[in-house]
Amino acid sequence: MRSEKSWPAIAAMLLLSACATVPDAGISGSAPNDVEELPAEVLALAAPHQDLTSVRIQPEDGCYWYKWIGHVETTYLPVRTVDGRPICTR
């Protein structure tokens, strides 16, 4: 009998826990690799339709990556030229 009475409380907790927000994994805020101002050469090479307001250099490859905010997730994508090549510092 006791479990039948607690069912609504358990269901409410499960539903409310589904509404909790999950922080971005290191995407929000300023990181040490964030670029404050892009060099003119990078701006000239970059293909259109890339949001270059939040760009960082990934230490693993030395390339520029920009923050892409989609409908489901926010992630970083490589800044590419019109030809589709990534723009790197090395």
DSSP file (Angstrom, degrees, kcal/mol; ACC not computed):
  #  RESIDUE AA STRUCTURE BP1 BP2  ACC     N-H-->O    O-->H-N    N-H-->O    O-->H-N    TCO  KAPPA ALPHA  PHI   PSI    X-CA   Y-CA   Z-CA
    1    1 A M     >        0   0    0      0, 0.0     4,-1.2     0, 0.0     3,-0.4   0.000 360.0 360.0 360.0 -37.4    0.0    0.0    0.0
    2    2 A R  H  >  +     0   0    0      1,-0.2     4,-1.3     2,-0.2     3,-0.4   0.878 360.0  54.0 -63.7 -37.6    2.8    2.4    0.8
    3    3 A S  H  > S+     0   0    0      1,-0.2     4,-0.8     2,-0.2    -1,-0.2   0.801 102.1  58.8 -69.1 -28.0    4.3    2.3   -2.7
    4    4 A E  H  4 S+     0   0    0     -3,-0.4    -1,-0.2     1,-0.2     3,-0.2   0.846 106.5  48.0 -68.3 -32.8    1.0    3.2   -4.3
    5    5 A K  H  < S+     0   0    0     -4,-1.2     4,-0.4    -3,-0.4    -1,-0.2   0.794 110.5  50.6 -78.0 -28.4    0.9    6.4   -2.3
    6    6 A S  H  X S+     0   0    0     -4,-1.3     4,-2.3     1,-0.2     5,-0.2   0.597  85.9  88.7 -86.1  -9.8    4.4    7.4   -3.2
    7    7 A W  H  X S+     0   0    0     -4,-0.8     4,-2.6     1,-0.2     5,-0.2   0.903  86.0  50.0 -55.8 -47.6    4.0    6.9   -6.9
    8    8 A P  H  > S+     0   0    0      0, 0.0     4,-2.3     0, 0.0    -1,-0.2   0.892 111.5  49.5 -61.7 -36.5    2.8   10.4   -7.7
    9    9 A A  H  > S+     0   0    0     -4,-0.4     4,-2.1     2,-0.2    -2,-0.2   0.910 112.1  47.5 -67.1 -41.1    5.7   11.9   -5.7
   10   10 A I  H  X S+     0   0    0     -4,-2.3     4,-2.2     2,-0.2    -1,-0.2   0.916 112.2  49.6 -65.4 -42.8    8.3    9.7   -7.5
   11   11 A A  H  X S+     0   0    0     -4,-2.6     4,-2.3    -5,-0.2    -2,-0.2   0.896 110.1  51.3 -63.1 -40.1    6.7   10.6  -10.9
   12   12 A A  H  X S+     0   0    0     -4,-2.3     4,-2.5    -5,-0.2    -1,-0.2   0.906 109.4  50.0 -64.5 -41.3    6.8   14.3  -10.1
   13   13 A M  H  X S+     0   0    0     -4,-2.1     4,-2.2     1,-0.2    -2,-0.2   0.902 111.1  49.2 -64.4 -40.5   10.5   14.1   -9.1
   14   14 A L  H  X S+     0   0    0     -4,-2.2     4,-1.1     2,-0.2    -2,-0.2   0.911 112.4  47.6 -65.2 -41.5   11.4   12.3  -12.4
   15   15 A L  H  < S+     0   0    0     -4,-2.3     4,-0.4     1,-0.2     3,-0.3   0.910 113.5  47.3 -66.3 -41.7    9.5   14.9  -14.5
   16   16 A L  H >< S+     0   0    0     -4,-2.5     3,-1.2     1,-0.2     4,-0.3   0.856 106.7  57.1 -69.2 -34.1   11.1   17.8  -12.7
   17   17 A S  H >< S+     0   0    0     -4,-2.2     3,-1.0     1,-0.3    -1,-0.2   0.789  98.9  61.4 -67.7 -24.9   14.6   16.3  -13.0
   18   18 A A  T 3< S+     0   0    0     -4,-1.1    -1,-0.3    -3,-0.3    -2,-0.2   0.696  99.0  57.8 -71.1 -18.0   14.1   16.2  -16.8
   19   19 A C  T <  S+     0   0    0     -3,-1.2    -1,-0.2    -4,-0.4    -2,-0.2   0.482  79.3 116.9 -90.4  -3.8   13.7   20.0  -16.7
   20   20 A A    <   -     0   0    0     -3,-1.0     2,-0.3    -4,-0.3    -3,-0.0  -0.346  66.5-121.6 -66.1 144.6   17.1   20.6  -15.1
   21   21 A T        -     0   0    0     -2,-0.0    -1,-0.1     1,-0.0    -2,-0.1  -0.645  15.6-145.7 -88.3 146.0   19.6   22.5  -17.2
   22   22 A V        -     0   0    0     -2,-0.3     3,-0.1     3,-0.0    -1,-0.0  -0.953  21.6-123.5-110.6 123.8   23.0   21.0  -18.1
   23   23 A P        -     0   0    0      0, 0.0     2,-0.1     0, 0.0     0, 0.0  -0.309  32.6 -98.0 -66.3 149.7   25.9   23.5  -18.4
   24   24 A D        -     0   0    0      1,-0.1     2,-2.2     2,-0.0     4,-0.2  -0.421  39.1-111.4 -64.0 140.4   27.8   23.7  -21.6
   25   25 A A  S    S-     0   0    0      1,-0.2    -1,-0.1    -2,-0.1    -3,-0.0  -0.505  84.2 -43.7 -77.9  78.9   31.0   21.7  -21.4
   26   26 A G  S    S+     0   0    0     -2,-2.2    -1,-0.2     1,-0.0    -2,-0.0   0.607 114.9 109.3  78.1  11.5   33.5   24.5  -21.4
   27   27 A I        +     0   0    0     47,-0.1     2,-0.2     3,-0.0     4,-0.1   0.847  59.9  71.1 -90.4 -35.7   31.8   26.4  -24.2
   28   28 A S  S    S+     0   0    0     -4,-0.2     2,-0.1     2,-0.1    -2,-0.0  -0.510  91.5  20.6 -81.6 151.4   30.4   29.4  -22.2
   29   29 A G  S    S-     0   0    0     -2,-0.2     2,-0.5     2,-0.0     0, 0.0  -0.325 101.1 -50.3  89.7-174.4   32.7   32.0  -20.9
   30   30 A S        -     0   0    0     -2,-0.1    -2,-0.1     4,-0.0    -3,-0.0  -0.873  50.1-165.4-106.1 131.2   36.2   32.9  -22.0
   31   31 A A    >   -     0   0    0     -2,-0.5     3,-1.7    -4,-0.1    -2,-0.0  -0.711  35.8-107.0-108.7 162.2   38.9   30.3  -22.3
   32   32 A P  T 3  S+     0   0    0      0, 0.0    -1,-0.1     0, 0.0    -2,-0.0   0.775 119.3  52.2 -60.0 -25.9   42.6   30.9  -22.6
   33   33 A N  T 3  S+     0   0    0      2,-0.1    24,-2.2    23,-0.0     2,-0.1   0.431  80.9 120.0 -92.4   1.3   42.5   29.9  -26.3
   34   34 A D  E <   -A   56   0A   0     -3,-1.7     2,-0.6    22,-0.2    22,-0.3  -0.407  60.8-133.8 -67.3 142.0   39.8   32.4  -27.2
   35   35 A V  E     -A   55   0A   0     20,-3.3    20,-0.6     1,-0.2     3,-0.2  -0.871  12.9-164.8-100.7 121.9   40.7   35.0  -29.8
   36   36 A E  S    S+     0   0    0     -2,-0.6     2,-0.4     1,-0.3    -1,-0.2   0.932  79.6  11.9 -70.8 -46.5   39.7   38.5  -29.0
   37   37 A E  S    S-     0   0    0     18,-0.0    -1,-0.3     0, 0.0    16,-0.1  -0.987  77.9-131.7-138.3 125.7   40.2   39.9  -32.5
   38   38 A L        -     0   0    0     -2,-0.4    14,-0.0    -3,-0.2     5,-0.0  -0.496  31.2-107.9 -74.7 141.4   40.8   37.9  -35.7
   39   39 A P     >  -     0   0    0      0, 0.0     4,-2.0     0, 0.0     3,-0.4  -0.323  26.6-116.2 -63.0 152.0   43.7   38.9  -37.9
   40   40 A A  H  > S+     0   0    0      1,-0.2     4,-2.1     2,-0.2     5,-0.2   0.831 114.9  59.4 -59.8 -33.3   42.6   40.5  -41.2
   41   41 A E  H  > S+     0   0    0      2,-0.2     4,-1.7     1,-0.2    -1,-0.2   0.896 105.6  47.4 -64.2 -39.9   44.2   37.6  -43.1
   42   42 A V  H  > S+     0   0    0     -3,-0.4     4,-2.2     2,-0.2    -2,-0.2   0.920 111.2  51.0 -67.3 -43.2   41.8   35.2  -41.4
   43   43 A L  H  < S+     0   0    0     -4,-2.0    -2,-0.2     1,-0.2    -1,-0.2   0.871 110.3  50.3 -61.3 -36.2   38.8   37.4  -42.1
   44   44 A A  H  < S+     0   0    0     -4,-2.1    -1,-0.2     1,-0.2    -2,-0.2   0.849 115.2  42.5 -71.1 -33.7   39.8   37.6  -45.7
   45   45 A L  H  < S+     0   0    0     -4,-1.7    37,-0.6    -5,-0.2    -2,-0.2   0.775  91.0 103.1 -82.3 -27.3   40.2   33.8  -46.1
   46   46 A A  B  < S-D   81   0B   0     -4,-2.2    35,-0.3    35,-0.2    36,-0.1  -0.289  72.6-121.5 -67.4 137.3   37.1   32.8  -44.1
   47   47 A A        -     0   0    0     33,-2.9     3,-0.4     1,-0.1    33,-0.1  -0.363  35.4 -99.8 -69.5 153.8   34.0   31.6  -46.0
   48   48 A P  S    S+     0   0    0      0, 0.0    -1,-0.1     0, 0.0     3,-0.1  -0.167  99.7  47.4 -68.3 170.8   30.8   33.5  -45.5
   49   49 A H  S    S+     0   0    0      1,-0.2     2,-0.4     0, 0.0    -2,-0.1   0.735  79.9 119.8  67.6  27.3   28.0   32.3  -43.2
   50   50 A Q        -     0   0    0     -3,-0.4     2,-1.1    -4,-0.1    -1,-0.2  -0.989  66.2-129.2-117.0 129.5   30.4   31.5  -40.3
   51   51 A D    >   +     0   0    0     -2,-0.4     3,-0.6     1,-0.1    16,-0.3  -0.662  29.4 177.6 -79.5 102.3   29.8   33.3  -37.0
   52   52 A L  T 3   +     0   0    0     -2,-1.1     3,-0.3     1,-0.2   -14,-0.2   0.105  53.6  97.5 -96.5  22.0   33.2   34.7  -36.2
   53   53 A T  T 3  S+     0   0    0      1,-0.3     2,-0.4    14,-0.2    -1,-0.2   0.741  90.3  37.2 -80.2 -23.1   32.2   36.6  -33.1
   54   54 A S  S <  S+     0   0    0     -3,-0.6    13,-2.2    13,-0.2     2,-0.4  -0.841  80.4 156.4-131.7  95.3   33.4   33.7  -30.8
   55   55 A V  E     +AB  35  66A   0    -20,-0.6   -20,-3.3    -2,-0.4     2,-0.3  -0.909  14.2 179.9-123.8 145.7   36.5   32.1  -32.2
   56   56 A R  E     -AB  34  65A   0      9,-2.7     9,-2.9    -2,-0.4     2,-0.6  -0.946  28.2-122.1-137.8 161.2   39.3   30.1  -30.5
   57   57 A I  E     - B   0  64A   0    -24,-2.2     7,-0.2    -2,-0.3    31,-0.1  -0.932  27.6-136.3-104.0 121.5   42.5   28.3  -31.5
   58   58 A Q    >>  -     0   0    0      5,-2.3     4,-2.7    -2,-0.6     3,-0.5  -0.643   4.7-147.4 -77.3 126.7   42.5   24.6  -30.6
   59   59 A P  T 34 S+     0   0    0      0, 0.0    -1,-0.1     0, 0.0    -2,-0.0   0.782  92.5  64.5 -66.3 -25.4   45.8   23.6  -29.1
   60   60 A E  T 34 S+     0   0    0      1,-0.2    -2,-0.0     3,-0.1    -3,-0.0   0.874 125.4   7.8 -65.8 -37.7   45.6   20.1  -30.6
   61   61 A D  T <4 S-     0   0    0     -3,-0.5    29,-0.3     2,-0.2    -1,-0.2   0.513  90.6-124.7-124.1  -8.2   45.7   21.3  -34.2
   62   62 A G     <  +     0   0    0     -4,-2.7    27,-3.2     1,-0.2    28,-0.3   0.673  66.0 134.1  72.2  16.1   46.5   25.0  -34.1
   63   63 A C  B     -E   88   0C   0     -5,-0.4    -5,-2.3    25,-0.3     2,-0.3  -0.637  61.2-107.3-100.4 156.9   43.4   25.8  -36.2
   64   64 A Y  E     -B   57   0A   0     23,-2.8    15,-2.7    -2,-0.2     2,-0.4  -0.646  35.6-173.0 -80.4 136.0   40.7   28.4  -35.7
   65   65 A W  E     -BC  56  78A   0     -9,-2.9    -9,-2.7    -2,-0.3     2,-0.3  -0.990   7.5-152.7-130.2 139.6   37.3   27.1  -34.5
   66   66 A Y  E     -BC  55  77A   0     11,-3.0    11,-2.7    -2,-0.4     2,-0.5  -0.836  25.1-105.9-114.5 152.7   34.1   29.1  -34.2
   67   67 A K  E     - C   0  76A   0    -13,-2.2     2,-0.5    -2,-0.3     9,-0.2  -0.634  32.9-165.1 -79.0 122.9   31.1   28.6  -31.8
   68   68 A W  E     - C   0  75A   0      7,-3.5     7,-2.4    -2,-0.5     2,-0.7  -0.945   4.2-158.5-109.9 124.2   28.1   27.2  -33.7
   69   69 A I  E     + C   0  74A   0     -2,-0.5     5,-0.2     5,-0.2     2,-0.1  -0.900  19.8 177.5-107.0 109.1   24.8   27.4  -31.9
   70   70 A G        -     0   0    0      3,-2.6     0, 0.0    -2,-0.7     0, 0.0  -0.302  45.1 -95.1 -99.8-175.0   22.3   24.9  -33.3
   71   71 A H  S    S+     0   0    0      1,-0.1     3,-0.1    -2,-0.1    -1,-0.0   0.821 121.5  21.7 -70.9 -31.3   18.7   23.9  -32.3
   72   72 A V  S    S+     0   0    0      1,-0.3     2,-0.3     0, 0.0    -1,-0.1   0.781 128.4  11.9-107.6 -37.8   19.9   21.0  -30.2
   73   73 A E        -     0   0    0      2,-0.0    -3,-2.6   -49,-0.0     2,-0.5  -0.929  55.7-132.3-143.2 163.1   23.5   21.7  -29.2
   74   74 A T  E     +C   69   0A   0     -2,-0.3     2,-0.3    -5,-0.2    -5,-0.2  -0.980  40.7 151.0-116.5 130.1   26.2   24.3  -29.1
   75   75 A T  E     -C   68   0A   0     -7,-2.4    -7,-3.5    -2,-0.5     2,-0.4  -0.920  44.0-101.0-149.1 170.7   29.6   23.2  -30.4
   76   76 A Y  E     -C   67   0A   0     -2,-0.3    -9,-0.2    -9,-0.2   -21,-0.1  -0.857  32.8-171.9-101.8 137.7   32.8   24.5  -32.0
   77   77 A L  E     -C   66   0A   0    -11,-2.7   -11,-3.0    -2,-0.4     2,-0.1  -0.909  32.8 -95.5-123.1 151.9   33.4   23.9  -35.7
   78   78 A P  E     -C   65   0A   0      0, 0.0     2,-0.4     0, 0.0   -13,-0.3  -0.428  35.6-118.0 -69.2 139.3   36.5   24.7  -37.7
   79   79 A V        -     0   0    0    -15,-2.7     8,-2.3     8,-0.3     2,-0.3  -0.648  42.8-165.1 -73.0 128.2   36.7   28.0  -39.5
   80   80 A R  B     -F   86   0D   0     -2,-0.4   -33,-2.9     6,-0.2     2,-0.1  -0.823  17.6-123.1-122.0 156.6   37.0   27.1  -43.2
   81   81 A T  B >   -D   46   0B   0      4,-2.6     3,-1.5    -2,-0.3   -35,-0.2  -0.257  45.0 -92.6 -81.4 177.7   37.9   28.9  -46.4
   82   82 A V  T 3  S+     0   0    0    -37,-0.6   -36,-0.1     1,-0.3    -1,-0.1   0.826 129.9  56.0 -61.4 -31.2   35.6   29.1  -49.4
   83   83 A D  T 3  S-     0   0    0      2,-0.1    -1,-0.3     1,-0.0    -3,-0.0   0.554 121.8-108.8 -77.6  -8.1   37.3   25.9  -50.7
   84   84 A G  S <  S+     0   0    0     -3,-1.5    -2,-0.1     1,-0.3    -1,-0.0   0.512  73.0 137.8  93.2   5.2   36.4   24.1  -47.4
   85   85 A R        -     0   0    0      1,-0.1    -4,-2.6    -5,-0.0    -1,-0.3  -0.634  57.1-112.7 -83.9 142.2   39.9   24.0  -46.0
   86   86 A P  B     -F   80   0D   0      0, 0.0     2,-0.6     0, 0.0    -6,-0.2  -0.426  24.7-125.5 -70.5 149.7   40.4   24.7  -42.3
   87   87 A I        +     0   0    0     -8,-2.3   -23,-2.8   -23,-0.3     2,-0.3  -0.874  38.3 175.8 -99.0 119.7   42.3   27.9  -41.4
   88   88 A C  B     -E   63   0C   0     -2,-0.6   -25,-0.3   -25,-0.3   -26,-0.1  -0.810  39.3-135.3-125.4 161.5   45.2   27.2  -39.1
   89   89 A T              0   0    0    -27,-3.2   -26,-0.1    -2,-0.3   -27,-0.1   0.695 360.0 360.0 -87.5 -20.9   48.1   29.1  -37.5
   90   90 A R              0   0    0    -28,-0.3    -1,-0.2   -29,-0.3   -27,-0.1   0.412 360.0 360.0 -97.4 360.0   50.7   26.4  -38.4
